[in-house]
Amino acid sequence: MQAFEKAMNLGESNLKGDLLLAIARCQEVLNDKAKARATYDQIISQLPNTEFAKNARFFKNRIQ
């Protein structure tokens, strides 16, 4: 997860969606559901009408 966050901080804008999804999935694996939901919300708001937002909605709805 640190590698993904480091890449985000470097401003890899063309990878933003992939990186945010990876971070959210790691947060889920670490059982940090609140952070995962927040990251999915970030994807949905910052990358609307993209496949990334569609995937974020799907994964967010699966969190219980």
N, C-alpha and C positions, 0 to 999 in steps of 0.2 A: 504494500500500500504506500510505503514511503516513496518508492520509485515513481508511482503514478502522481503523487502529490508534488514531487520535485519537478516532474515534467510539466504539470499545470503551472507551477510557479515560474517556469522558464518561458511561459507564454506560447506554448505549442497550440495555437488556436485551431489549426487544421486537425488536431487530434483531440480537441476539447470533449466532444461527445463520447468518444471511446474511453478517454481517461476518466471522465466523470462516472460513466457506467461501471468501469472497473473498480473505482473507489467505492461506489455504492454496493457492488457485489461483495467486495471485501468486508465492508461494514456489516453486511448481512451475515457473512460467514463468522464474523467475530461476535455475532448476536447483539449488535448495536443497532437495533431496529429504528430508533428515533433518528439517528444520524443517517441511516440508509434512506429513510423517508425524506429527510431534508435534502439529501443529495439528489434523489429522484425529482423532488419538487424544483430544485435548481435547474436540472436538465430540462424539465418541462417548460419552465419560464424563460430560460435563456436560449433554448433551441427549439422553439415551437415549430410545428408543422414539419418535423424531421423524423426520420426513422429512429433517431435517438430518443425523442420525446415519446414516440409510440412504444418503444421498448421500456422506457422508464415507467410509463403508466402501467404496462403489463406487470413488471416486477414489483412495483409499489403495491398494486392490488393483491399480490400474492403474500405480502407480509401480513402476519397475523398478530 
